[in-house]
């Protein structure tokens, strides 16, 4: 069971914490764990530049979309 910050807490918080633990236990066999590793800033900048469509030097996408496409 995971440790929750419900020590001395109210009954509703403890009940919800137990529900969360139960749900985590139910889905643990169907959970995929992924480890991400960050690129050095210079390499990340190169990835962004290679995947950014510009018009007259102005990006045609929001930075969030550029990052999603780069990944």
NUNUKE-144431 format. One record per residue: x, y, z of N, C-alpha, C, O in turn. Coordinates in pm, whole numbers, always signed. Layout:
! residues N
+--------+--------+--------+--------+--------+--------+--------+--------+--------+--------+--------+--------+
|    n_u |    n_v |    n_w |   ca_u |   ca_v |   ca_w |    c_u |    c_v |    c_w |    o_u |    o_v |    o_w |
+--------+--------+--------+--------+--------+--------+--------+--------+--------+--------+--------+--------+
|      X |      Y |      Z |      X |      Y |      Z |      X |      Y |      Z |      X |      Y |      Z |
...
+--------+--------+--------+--------+--------+--------+--------+--------+--------+--------+--------+--------+
END
This chain:
! residues 71
+--------+--------+--------+--------+--------+--------+--------+--------+--------+--------+--------+--------+
|    n_u |    n_v |    n_w |   ca_u |   ca_v |   ca_w |    c_u |    c_v |    c_w |    o_u |    o_v |    o_w |
+--------+--------+--------+--------+--------+--------+--------+--------+--------+--------+--------+--------+
|    +84 |   -117 |     +0 |     +0 |     +0 |     +0 |    +89 |   +124 |     +0 |   +188 |   +131 |    +72 |
|    +51 |   +221 |    -82 |   +127 |   +346 |    -88 |   +105 |   +426 |    +39 |     +0 |   +416 |   +103 |
|   +204 |   +505 |    +74 |   +191 |   +589 |   +192 |   +125 |   +720 |   +151 |   +171 |   +787 |    +60 |
|    +18 |   +754 |   +218 |    -55 |   +876 |   +187 |    -42 |   +976 |   +300 |    -13 |   +940 |   +414 |
|    -63 |  +1100 |   +268 |    -57 |  +1207 |   +369 |   -192 |  +1220 |   +437 |   -252 |  +1328 |   +437 |
|   -240 |  +1110 |   +496 |   -370 |  +1113 |   +563 |   -356 |  +1086 |   +711 |   -456 |  +1066 |   +780 |
|   -233 |  +1084 |   +762 |   -213 |  +1062 |   +905 |   -291 |  +1168 |   +982 |   -267 |  +1288 |   +963 |
|   -382 |  +1125 |  +1067 |   -461 |  +1220 |  +1144 |   -563 |  +1295 |  +1061 |   -629 |  +1386 |  +1110 |
|   -575 |  +1256 |   +931 |   -667 |  +1325 |   +842 |   -810 |  +1283 |   +864 |   -839 |  +1199 |   +950 |
|   -898 |  +1341 |   +787 |  -1039 |  +1309 |   +805 |  -1075 |  +1176 |   +740 |   -998 |  +1122 |   +661 |
|  -1191 |  +1126 |   +773 |  -1235 |   +995 |   +725 |  -1250 |   +992 |   +574 |  -1219 |   +891 |   +510 |
|  -1298 |  +1101 |   +514 |  -1316 |  +1106 |   +369 |  -1181 |  +1092 |   +298 |  -1171 |  +1021 |   +198 |
|  -1079 |  +1161 |   +349 |   -946 |  +1152 |   +288 |   -892 |  +1010 |   +296 |   -833 |   +961 |   +201 |
|   -913 |   +944 |   +409 |   -866 |   +806 |   +424 |   -942 |   +713 |   +331 |   -882 |   +622 |   +272 |
|  -1073 |   +733 |   +317 |  -1153 |   +649 |   +229 |  -1108 |   +666 |    +84 |  -1095 |   +567 |    +11 |
|  -1084 |   +788 |    +43 |  -1039 |   +814 |    -94 |   -901 |   +754 |   -117 |   -875 |   +699 |   -224 |
|   -812 |   +765 |    -19 |   -678 |   +706 |    -31 |   -687 |   +555 |    -49 |   -612 |   +498 |   -129 |
|   -777 |   +490 |    +23 |   -795 |   +345 |     +8 |   -849 |   +312 |   -131 |   -809 |   +212 |   -191 |
|   -941 |   +395 |   -182 |   -995 |   +373 |   -316 |   -885 |   +386 |   -420 |   -879 |   +308 |   -515 |
|   -799 |   +484 |   -403 |   -687 |   +503 |   -496 |   -595 |   +382 |   -493 |   -554 |   +333 |   -598 |
|   -562 |   +334 |   -374 |   -477 |   +215 |   -362 |   -541 |    +95 |   -429 |   -473 |    +18 |   -498 |
|   -671 |    +78 |   -411 |   -742 |    -35 |   -471 |   -738 |    -25 |   -624 |   -712 |   -124 |   -692 |
|   -763 |    +94 |   -678 |   -758 |   +113 |   -822 |   -618 |    +89 |   -878 |   -603 |    +27 |   -983 |
|   -516 |   +138 |   -808 |   -378 |   +114 |   -853 |   -348 |    -36 |   -857 |   -284 |    -84 |   -951 |
|   -394 |   -108 |   -756 |   -371 |   -252 |   -752 |   -443 |   -322 |   -867 |   -390 |   -416 |   -925 |
|   -565 |   -275 |   -899 |   -643 |   -336 |  -1007 |   -578 |   -317 |  -1144 |   -589 |   -405 |  -1229 |
|   -511 |   -206 |  -1166 |   -458 |   -176 |  -1299 |   -307 |   -202 |  -1312 |   -251 |   -182 |  -1420 |
|   -242 |   -247 |  -1205 |    -95 |   -259 |  -1210 |    -47 |   -355 |  -1318 |    +59 |   -332 |  -1376 |
|   -122 |   -461 |  -1347 |    -79 |   -556 |  -1451 |    -99 |   -500 |  -1591 |    -40 |   -550 |  -1687 |
|   -181 |   -396 |  -1604 |   -208 |   -335 |  -1735 |   -134 |   -203 |  -1752 |   -160 |   -129 |  -1847 |
|    -45 |   -174 |  -1661 |    +27 |    -47 |  -1663 |   +160 |    -64 |  -1735 |   +234 |   -159 |  -1709 |
|   +189 |    +28 |  -1825 |   +317 |    +29 |  -1896 |   +399 |   +142 |  -1835 |   +356 |   +257 |  -1832 |
|   +517 |   +108 |  -1787 |   +606 |   +209 |  -1729 |   +706 |   +252 |  -1836 |   +770 |   +169 |  -1900 |
|   +719 |   +381 |  -1853 |   +809 |   +438 |  -1952 |   +907 |   +530 |  -1881 |   +867 |   +613 |  -1799 |
|  +1034 |   +516 |  -1914 |  +1136 |   +606 |  -1860 |  +1182 |   +698 |  -1971 |  +1227 |   +653 |  -2076 |
|  +1170 |   +827 |  -1948 |  +1213 |   +927 |  -2046 |  +1346 |   +985 |  -2002 |  +1371 |  +1003 |  -1882 |
|  +1428 |  +1015 |  -2098 |  +1558 |  +1076 |  -2068 |  +1568 |  +1204 |  -2148 |  +1544 |  +1205 |  -2269 |
|  +1605 |  +1310 |  -2083 |  +1614 |  +1440 |  -2149 |  +1738 |  +1449 |  -2237 |  +1841 |  +1388 |  -2207 |
|  +1726 |  +1524 |  -2345 |  +1841 |  +1553 |  -2429 |  +1913 |  +1676 |  -2374 |  +1851 |  +1760 |  -2309 |
|  +2043 |  +1686 |  -2400 |  +2110 |  +1812 |  -2368 |  +2042 |  +1925 |  -2447 |  +1991 |  +1902 |  -2556 |
|  +2042 |  +2045 |  -2392 |  +1971 |  +2157 |  -2454 |  +2011 |  +2178 |  -2600 |  +1925 |  +2204 |  -2684 |
|  +2139 |  +2166 |  -2631 |  +2183 |  +2190 |  -2769 |  +2123 |  +2088 |  -2865 |  +2085 |  +2123 |  -2976 |
|  +2113 |  +1962 |  -2823 |  +2052 |  +1860 |  -2909 |  +1902 |  +1881 |  -2920 |  +1844 |  +1864 |  -3027 |
|  +1837 |  +1919 |  -2809 |  +1692 |  +1944 |  -2812 |  +1662 |  +2061 |  -2906 |  +1564 |  +2056 |  -2981 |
|  +1745 |  +2165 |  -2902 |  +1726 |  +2280 |  -2992 |  +1738 |  +2235 |  -3138 |  +1662 |  +2282 |  -3223 |
|  +1832 |  +2145 |  -3168 |  +1847 |  +2094 |  -3304 |  +1723 |  +2015 |  -3347 |  +1678 |  +2027 |  -3460 |
|  +1668 |  +1935 |  -3256 |  +1546 |  +1859 |  -3286 |  +1432 |  +1955 |  -3316 |  +1360 |  +1937 |  -3414 |
|  +1416 |  +2057 |  -3233 |  +1309 |  +2155 |  -3257 |  +1327 |  +2227 |  -3390 |  +1232 |  +2242 |  -3466 |
|  +1450 |  +2270 |  -3418 |  +1475 |  +2341 |  -3544 |  +1447 |  +2252 |  -3664 |  +1394 |  +2299 |  -3765 |
|  +1483 |  +2125 |  -3655 |  +1462 |  +2032 |  -3766 |  +1314 |  +2000 |  -3787 |  +1276 |  +1955 |  -3895 |
|  +1232 |  +2022 |  -3685 |  +1090 |  +1985 |  -3694 |   +996 |  +2105 |  -3687 |   +877 |  +2090 |  -3663 |
|  +1050 |  +2224 |  -3708 |   +969 |  +2345 |  -3703 |   +947 |  +2399 |  -3843 |  +1043 |  +2428 |  -3915 |
|   +822 |  +2411 |  -3882 |   +787 |  +2470 |  -4011 |   +773 |  +2620 |  -3989 |   +698 |  +2664 |  -3902 |
|   +845 |  +2698 |  -4069 |   +839 |  +2843 |  -4054 |   +794 |  +2908 |  -4184 |   +807 |  +2851 |  -4292 |
|   +740 |  +3027 |  -4170 |   +705 |  +3108 |  -4286 |   +763 |  +3246 |  -4259 |   +722 |  +3314 |  -4165 |
|   +858 |  +3287 |  -4341 |   +930 |  +3413 |  -4320 |   +997 |  +3416 |  -4182 |  +1000 |  +3520 |  -4117 |
|  +1050 |  +3302 |  -4140 |  +1121 |  +3293 |  -4013 |  +1033 |  +3284 |  -3890 |  +1083 |  +3280 |  -3778 |
|   +901 |  +3280 |  -3911 |   +808 |  +3273 |  -3798 |   +749 |  +3132 |  -3793 |   +697 |  +3082 |  -3893 |
|   +757 |  +3066 |  -3677 |   +700 |  +2930 |  -3666 |   +551 |  +2930 |  -3699 |   +477 |  +3020 |  -3657 |
|   +507 |  +2828 |  -3773 |   +366 |  +2817 |  -3809 |   +288 |  +2736 |  -3706 |   +167 |  +2718 |  -3720 |
|   +357 |  +2688 |  -3603 |   +293 |  +2607 |  -3500 |   +321 |  +2666 |  -3362 |   +417 |  +2742 |  -3343 |
|   +236 |  +2630 |  -3266 |   +262 |  +2665 |  -3127 |   +378 |  +2579 |  -3077 |   +399 |  +2469 |  -3128 |
|   +453 |  +2628 |  -2979 |   +569 |  +2554 |  -2928 |   +528 |  +2417 |  -2875 |   +604 |  +2321 |  -2886 |
|   +407 |  +2408 |  -2815 |   +360 |  +2279 |  -2764 |   +345 |  +2178 |  -2877 |   +378 |  +2061 |  -2862 |
|   +294 |  +2225 |  -2992 |   +276 |  +2136 |  -3106 |   +411 |  +2099 |  -3169 |   +430 |  +1986 |  -3213 |
|   +502 |  +2194 |  -3172 |   +636 |  +2167 |  -3225 |   +703 |  +2058 |  -3141 |   +762 |  +1965 |  -3195 |
|   +694 |  +2071 |  -3009 |   +754 |  +1971 |  -2920 |   +689 |  +1835 |  -2939 |   +759 |  +1733 |  -2942 |
|   +557 |  +1831 |  -2951 |   +487 |  +1704 |  -2970 |   +530 |  +1639 |  -3100 |   +551 |  +1518 |  -3105 |
|   +542 |  +1718 |  -3207 |   +585 |  +1663 |  -3335 |   +729 |  +1614 |  -3330 |   +763 |  +1513 |  -3393 |
|   +814 |  +1684 |  -3255 |   +955 |  +1647 |  -3247 |   +974 |  +1514 |  -3175 |  +1065 |  +1438 |  -3207 |
|   +888 |  +1488 |  -3080 |   +899 |  +1364 |  -3004 |   +850 |  +1251 |  -3088 |   +851 |  +1136 |  -3044 |
+--------+--------+--------+--------+--------+--------+--------+--------+--------+--------+--------+--------+
END
